[in-house]
Amino acid sequence: MFELDVRSRKPIYEQLVEKLKQLIINDVLKEDEKLPSVRELAQQLTINPNTIQKAYRELESQGYIYSLKGKGSFVHPSGKVDNEEELKKVREELKKLFAEAIYLGMTSEEIAALLREVEGGHQDD
C-alpha cells in the first residue's frame, strides 16, 4: 500500500496518518471502503499494532474514517470532512506556507496555478 520511513524524525503514526489521508483525499481509498485490520497492517508494515491503532484513532478523531465494533475501520462517506478545528489548523499551516512561498519569490499566479493543479485542473504554463 505504501512505505514508511523508519529513519525519519517524524513519528511513524504521524507518517501513517499522512499517507492514509493522501489515499483518502486522492480517492485511492473510496467511501465506506474497509481499511486493513490493525493486525494485518502491523504485519505488512512490520510495526507495532499499537502504532496502527493510534493512527486509526487520530484519523477517526479528524473525521476521515469511522469504526464499527467487530467489523473494522472504514473510510468516512462524507467527501468533505466537517471538522472546524482541523480546518482551522490547516488554514494556519497554509498561511505559513504561503508566506514562506511569497518570501522565496513565488507569485500569486503561481500559487493559484498550484491550487488549480491540486483541485484537478491543469497548470497554465
N, C-alpha and C positions, 0 to 999 in steps of 0.2 A: 504494500500500500504506500509506504513512504519510509524514509530513513531519518534517524535522529543522530545528532552529533554529540556523542558522549563526552567529547573534549571541550565542548562549548561552555562558556561561563554561565549561559542561560540554563536554568534548571530543566531537567528532562520533561517534567509535567507541563511546563510552560511551552516548550517546543511542541509537545504533543497537542496541546490546546490550539496553538497557532496552526499546525498542519491540518488538524481536523476542521478548524474554521475555514481554511482555504478550500478544502474539499467540499464543504457545505456551500460556501459562497459561490464557488465555481460550478455548482451543480454536478459535481462528480458523485457526491452522496445526495441522493434525491430525498424529497419529503417523505417522511414515515419509513424510510429505509432503516433496517436494523443494523446497528453498529456491531462489530465483533465483540464477543463477551470479554470481560476483563481478563479472564484466564487465557482465552485464545490470543488476544493481543499481547499479553505479557509474554507468552511463549514465542510468538512471532518476532517480537522486538527484543527478546531476552532481557526484559527489565522487570522489576518488582511489580506484582499486581496492585499494590497499594498506590504506586505512582499512576497507573492507569485509572484507578478509582478516583484519585484526586483530580486528574484531568477531566474525567467524566462529570464529577461534581461541579467543577468550575464551569464547564460548558453548559450544564443544566442551569446553574445559577444565572448565566448570561442569556439563557433562553434559546440556545442553539439546538439542544437535544432535550428529550424527556425520557423518563424511565418508567417502566411498568414492572411492578413486583413479580418476580418469577418469569418474566418474559425477556427482559433486557433493556437496552437503551436504543432510542430511535431518533432520527433527525426530526426536529420540530417542523410541523407543517406550515407554519406561518413564514412566508418568504422573507418578510421584514421583521426583524427582532424588535419587539416592543419593550424596550428596556431603557428608560430615560437616563438612568445612572451610567450605563455603559455608553450610551450615545454622548453623554457629557464628557466622558473620558476620551472618547475618540475625537471629539471636536477639539479638545485641548491639545491632544497629540498632533492633530492636523495643523493647528495654529503654529505650533513649534516647528513642525516640518516645513510649512510654507514660509515662515520667517527665515529659516535656515536656507531654503532654496533661493529665496529672493536675495538674501545676503550674498550667496555664492554666484549670483548673476542670472538666475533663471527668470524669464519674463512671465508676465501674467498669461500671455498667449500660450507659452509652452506648458504652463500649469494646466490651463484649460484643455489643451490638446491631450495631455496625460490623463485628465479626468474623463474625457470622451473615450479614450482608449480603454480605461478601466470599465466604463459603462458598456463597452461593447461596440462603440463606434469606431471609426477609422481615424488614425492620426493624419492630419493635413501637413504634408511636407512640401 
